Structure formats: C-alpha cells, structure tokens
Amino acid sequence: MSINKMSYKGQVVIPKQLREKYGLKPEQNIKITEIDGHIAIIPLLDDPIKDTRGILKKTHPMIVSSADELIKEYREEEKSL
C-alpha cells in the first residue's frame, strides 16, 4: 500500500506496481466511478470486440467451438442416462 497526495488539479499517481499488475498503459482510457462508497478505476478496452474475442474459450474449457460438437455432447449425455 502506498500513500499519495492529490494535486491541486485533482490528479493522482497510480503506483507502478498497480499499473503493471492491472496492465494500465499511458494514454489508456479509464472509467472512474463509485462502487459501494469507494472510488474505482476501471481500465477500458481499446477495441472491445477484438480484445474480448475468444475470452469464453480461454476461461471456460467446457464451451465447445461449434453447434455440431454441442449436439454430439447432448446425445452422449442422453445415451449415458
């Protein structure tokens, strides 16, 4: 934890360790909001469609890549019942 001062213009410095941890880069757009009585800084994606492509497959290995595979899985489940 670090303690910083806010400038007279309302500017603060996000510590390097936190910028690196959350992938914040210079000139990156961020959203500043209030969540449960706290100030939150939320990094925004440069290209939301490009940056989130394939995210479900990476985070959820059970998600199949095609409808044919999904149908096959359902049929195999029905056979085992």
Secondary structure, 3 states (H helix, E strand, C coil): CCCCCCCCCCCCCCCHHHHHHCCCCCCCCEEEEEECCEEEEEECCCCHHHHHCCHHHHHCCCCCCCHHHHHHHHHHHHHHC
